[in-house]
């Protein structure tokens, strides 16, 4: 956990993600990434020079999952926890019967989470994207869209005047798994019927295979290329 907190702090400071007095909403899906991010930000909030508070917000997609484990975790952390129940699952799978639901689902989740954050007085939303997500998104954009692009460490949404921050961009997925195993965090199983082997999983396997068989150090070089590029939001001062 110490390593994750250290790398999270590094990203926060390099990209000026947190200001004095911020109330930050952590989008807690119940997956490993968001739970580790919640714990890291909660720990940082106790001693970070710029004082900030953390609120855990969960969107129930319509599965009515059991959130008692997350509630207990938040109680132990001293973090406020709120759940908003939605009908996103019903709209996507029952009403619209989407054959490729992921894009629409992500868009609806983002919009609902942003609204939920604003309802709770938060003007920053912390998302659990990690270092592996950065590389996979970059390659997906390059190979499927023909453009050099990746999400930004900090994104300003002018319509809502809300910031999205991604404090775990330096954290490897394997380190997140280590925290989950060592601290027995209450991960909730993904009940989405579309969950399975995706293009993102393919990119994950491709990077692993290339680094192992052909080009050791590939991950670091890919990330350095993104970090030093002209992609919007990545150049540090």
Buried (B, 14 or more C-beta within 10 A) or exposed (E): BEEBBEBBBBBBBBBEBBEEEBBBBBBBBBBBBBBBBBBBBBBBBEEBEBEBBBBBBBBBBBBEBEBEBBBEBBEEBEBBBBBBEBEBBEBBBEEEEBEEBBEBBEEBBBEBBBBBBBEBEBBBBBBBBBBBBBBBBBBBBEEEEEEEBBBBBBBEEEEBEBBBBBBBBBBBBEBBEBBBEEEEBBBBEBEBEBEEEEEBEBBBEEBEEBBEEEEEEBBEEBBEBBBEBEBEBBEEE
